[in-house]
Protein backbone atom coordinates (compact mmCIF):
# COMPACT_ATOMS: atom_id res chain seq x y z
CA UNK A 1 0.00 0.00 0.00
CA UNK A 2 1.11 3.54 -0.74
CA UNK A 3 0.53 6.01 2.06
CA UNK A 4 0.61 9.72 1.26
CA UNK A 5 0.53 12.35 3.98
CA UNK A 6 0.05 15.96 2.96
CA UNK A 7 1.34 18.80 5.12
CA UNK A 8 -0.52 22.03 5.84
CA UNK A 9 0.45 25.08 7.82
CA UNK A 10 -2.51 27.19 8.90
CA UNK A 11 -4.56 25.38 6.25
CA UNK A 12 -2.05 26.01 3.44
CA UNK A 13 -0.80 22.89 1.66
CA UNK A 14 2.99 23.00 1.29
CA UNK A 15 4.22 19.43 0.88
CA UNK A 16 3.76 15.70 1.23
CA UNK A 17 5.45 12.38 1.88
CA UNK A 18 4.70 9.26 -0.16
CA UNK A 19 5.81 5.86 1.07
CA UNK A 20 5.31 2.26 0.11
CA UNK A 21 4.52 0.44 -3.11
CA UNK A 22 0.89 0.33 -4.19
CA UNK A 23 0.96 -3.40 -4.89
CA UNK A 24 -1.93 -3.19 -7.34
CA UNK A 25 -0.03 -5.31 -9.87
CA UNK A 26 3.48 -6.61 -10.45
CA UNK A 27 6.34 -4.17 -10.93
CA UNK A 28 6.25 -2.62 -14.38
CA UNK A 29 2.51 -3.31 -14.75
CA UNK A 30 1.17 -1.43 -11.73
CA UNK A 31 -1.03 1.30 -13.21
CA UNK A 32 -1.67 2.88 -9.83
CA UNK A 33 2.03 3.19 -9.08
CA UNK A 34 2.62 4.64 -12.54
CA UNK A 35 -0.16 7.18 -12.06
CA UNK A 36 1.19 8.25 -8.67
CA UNK A 37 4.71 8.64 -10.06
CA UNK A 38 3.50 10.70 -13.01
CA UNK A 39 1.33 12.99 -10.89
CA UNK A 40 4.09 13.48 -8.32
CA UNK A 41 6.59 14.50 -10.98
CA UNK A 42 4.01 16.81 -12.55
CA UNK A 43 3.63 18.63 -9.22
CA UNK A 44 7.39 18.90 -8.70
CA UNK A 45 8.06 20.08 -12.27
CA UNK A 46 5.21 22.59 -12.23
CA UNK A 47 6.49 24.14 -9.01
CA UNK A 48 10.03 24.39 -10.36
CA UNK A 49 9.43 25.26 -14.00
CA UNK A 50 5.99 26.86 -14.35
CA UNK A 51 6.05 28.73 -11.03
CA UNK A 52 9.81 29.32 -10.82
CA UNK A 53 9.98 28.20 -7.22
CA UNK A 54 12.13 25.71 -5.38
CA UNK A 55 10.69 22.24 -4.84
CA UNK A 56 12.81 20.57 -2.20
CA UNK A 57 12.33 16.87 -2.75
CA UNK A 58 13.97 13.61 -1.90
CA UNK A 59 13.35 10.42 -3.88
CA UNK A 60 14.57 7.01 -2.78
CA UNK A 61 14.73 4.82 -5.91
CA UNK A 62 14.81 1.56 -3.97
CA UNK A 63 11.79 2.20 -1.76
CA UNK A 64 10.08 4.72 -4.11
CA UNK A 65 9.53 7.02 -1.11
CA UNK A 66 9.21 10.70 -1.98
CA UNK A 67 9.12 13.78 0.22
CA UNK A 68 8.34 17.22 -1.19
CA UNK A 69 8.52 20.54 0.63
CA UNK A 70 7.48 23.64 -1.33
CA UNK A 71 8.32 26.64 0.84
CA UNK A 72 7.01 28.90 -1.91
CA UNK A 73 3.49 28.04 -0.76
CA UNK A 74 4.11 29.78 2.56
CA UNK A 75 3.99 33.54 3.20
CA UNK A 76 7.16 33.39 5.31
CA UNK A 77 9.15 32.29 2.23
CA UNK A 78 7.33 33.80 -0.75
CA UNK A 79 6.10 37.40 -0.96
CA UNK A 80 4.16 36.93 -4.21
CA UNK A 81 0.64 36.01 -3.10
CA UNK A 82 -0.35 34.70 -6.54
CA UNK A 83 2.65 32.38 -6.65
CA UNK A 84 1.88 31.11 -3.13
CA UNK A 85 -1.72 30.49 -4.11
CA UNK A 86 -0.69 28.64 -7.29
CA UNK A 87 1.82 26.38 -5.53
CA UNK A 88 -0.46 25.55 -2.63
CA UNK A 89 -3.40 25.10 -5.01
CA UNK A 90 -1.44 22.62 -7.09
CA UNK A 91 -0.61 20.54 -4.02
CA UNK A 92 -4.23 20.78 -2.85
CA UNK A 93 -5.41 19.62 -6.30
CA UNK A 94 -3.09 16.60 -6.06
CA UNK A 95 -4.53 15.82 -2.62
CA UNK A 96 -8.10 16.04 -3.93
CA UNK A 97 -7.28 13.85 -6.95
CA UNK A 98 -5.76 11.22 -4.71
CA UNK A 99 -8.74 11.30 -2.34
CA UNK A 100 -10.92 10.45 -5.35
CA UNK A 101 -8.58 7.58 -6.31
CA UNK A 102 -8.92 6.10 -2.82
CA UNK A 103 -12.59 5.42 -3.54
CA UNK A 104 -11.60 2.83 -6.15
CA UNK A 105 -8.17 1.82 -4.88
CA UNK A 106 -8.77 1.89 -1.11
CA UNK A 107 -6.88 -1.39 -0.64
CA UNK A 108 -3.76 0.09 -2.26
CA UNK A 109 -3.78 3.80 -1.41
CA UNK A 110 -4.18 5.75 1.82
CA UNK A 111 -4.22 9.56 1.78
CA UNK A 112 -4.45 12.02 4.64
CA UNK A 113 -3.56 15.59 5.50
CA UNK A 114 -2.09 16.87 8.74
CA UNK A 115 -1.60 20.30 10.16
CA UNK A 116 2.15 20.54 10.57
CA UNK A 117 3.69 24.00 10.82
CA UNK A 118 6.82 24.13 8.70
CA UNK A 119 10.10 24.21 10.56
CA UNK A 120 13.57 24.09 9.11
C-alpha positions as CSV (number, residue, x, y, z in Angstrom):
1,X,0.0,0.0,0.0
2,X,1.1,3.5,-0.7
3,X,0.5,6.0,2.1
4,X,0.6,9.7,1.3
5,X,0.5,12.4,4.0
6,X,0.1,16.0,3.0
7,X,1.3,18.8,5.1
8,X,-0.5,22.0,5.8
9,X,0.5,25.1,7.8
10,X,-2.5,27.2,8.9
11,X,-4.6,25.4,6.2
12,X,-2.1,26.0,3.4
13,X,-0.8,22.9,1.7
14,X,3.0,23.0,1.3
15,X,4.2,19.4,0.9
16,X,3.8,15.7,1.2
17,X,5.4,12.4,1.9
18,X,4.7,9.3,-0.2
19,X,5.8,5.9,1.1
20,X,5.3,2.3,0.1
21,X,4.5,0.4,-3.1
22,X,0.9,0.3,-4.2
23,X,1.0,-3.4,-4.9
24,X,-1.9,-3.2,-7.3
25,X,0.0,-5.3,-9.9
26,X,3.5,-6.6,-10.5
27,X,6.3,-4.2,-10.9
28,X,6.2,-2.6,-14.4
29,X,2.5,-3.3,-14.7
30,X,1.2,-1.4,-11.7
31,X,-1.0,1.3,-13.2
32,X,-1.7,2.9,-9.8
33,X,2.0,3.2,-9.1
34,X,2.6,4.6,-12.5
35,X,-0.2,7.2,-12.1
36,X,1.2,8.3,-8.7
37,X,4.7,8.6,-10.1
38,X,3.5,10.7,-13.0
39,X,1.3,13.0,-10.9
40,X,4.1,13.5,-8.3
41,X,6.6,14.5,-11.0
42,X,4.0,16.8,-12.6
43,X,3.6,18.6,-9.2
44,X,7.4,18.9,-8.7
45,X,8.1,20.1,-12.3
46,X,5.2,22.6,-12.2
47,X,6.5,24.1,-9.0
48,X,10.0,24.4,-10.4
49,X,9.4,25.3,-14.0
50,X,6.0,26.9,-14.3
51,X,6.1,28.7,-11.0
52,X,9.8,29.3,-10.8
53,X,10.0,28.2,-7.2
54,X,12.1,25.7,-5.4
55,X,10.7,22.2,-4.8
56,X,12.8,20.6,-2.2
57,X,12.3,16.9,-2.7
58,X,14.0,13.6,-1.9
59,X,13.4,10.4,-3.9
60,X,14.6,7.0,-2.8
61,X,14.7,4.8,-5.9
62,X,14.8,1.6,-4.0
63,X,11.8,2.2,-1.8
64,X,10.1,4.7,-4.1
65,X,9.5,7.0,-1.1
66,X,9.2,10.7,-2.0
67,X,9.1,13.8,0.2
68,X,8.3,17.2,-1.2
69,X,8.5,20.5,0.6
70,X,7.5,23.6,-1.3
71,X,8.3,26.6,0.8
72,X,7.0,28.9,-1.9
73,X,3.5,28.0,-0.8
74,X,4.1,29.8,2.6
75,X,4.0,33.5,3.2
76,X,7.2,33.4,5.3
77,X,9.2,32.3,2.2
78,X,7.3,33.8,-0.8
79,X,6.1,37.4,-1.0
80,X,4.2,36.9,-4.2
81,X,0.6,36.0,-3.1
82,X,-0.4,34.7,-6.5
83,X,2.7,32.4,-6.6
84,X,1.9,31.1,-3.1
85,X,-1.7,30.5,-4.1
86,X,-0.7,28.6,-7.3
87,X,1.8,26.4,-5.5
88,X,-0.5,25.6,-2.6
89,X,-3.4,25.1,-5.0
90,X,-1.4,22.6,-7.1
91,X,-0.6,20.5,-4.0
92,X,-4.2,20.8,-2.9
93,X,-5.4,19.6,-6.3
94,X,-3.1,16.6,-6.1
95,X,-4.5,15.8,-2.6
96,X,-8.1,16.0,-3.9
97,X,-7.3,13.9,-7.0
98,X,-5.8,11.2,-4.7
99,X,-8.7,11.3,-2.3
100,X,-10.9,10.4,-5.3
101,X,-8.6,7.6,-6.3
102,X,-8.9,6.1,-2.8
103,X,-12.6,5.4,-3.5
104,X,-11.6,2.8,-6.1
105,X,-8.2,1.8,-4.9
106,X,-8.8,1.9,-1.1
107,X,-6.9,-1.4,-0.6
108,X,-3.8,0.1,-2.3
109,X,-3.8,3.8,-1.4
110,X,-4.2,5.8,1.8
111,X,-4.2,9.6,1.8
112,X,-4.4,12.0,4.6
113,X,-3.6,15.6,5.5
114,X,-2.1,16.9,8.7
115,X,-1.6,20.3,10.2
116,X,2.1,20.5,10.6
117,X,3.7,24.0,10.8
118,X,6.8,24.1,8.7
119,X,10.1,24.2,10.6
120,X,13.6,24.1,9.1
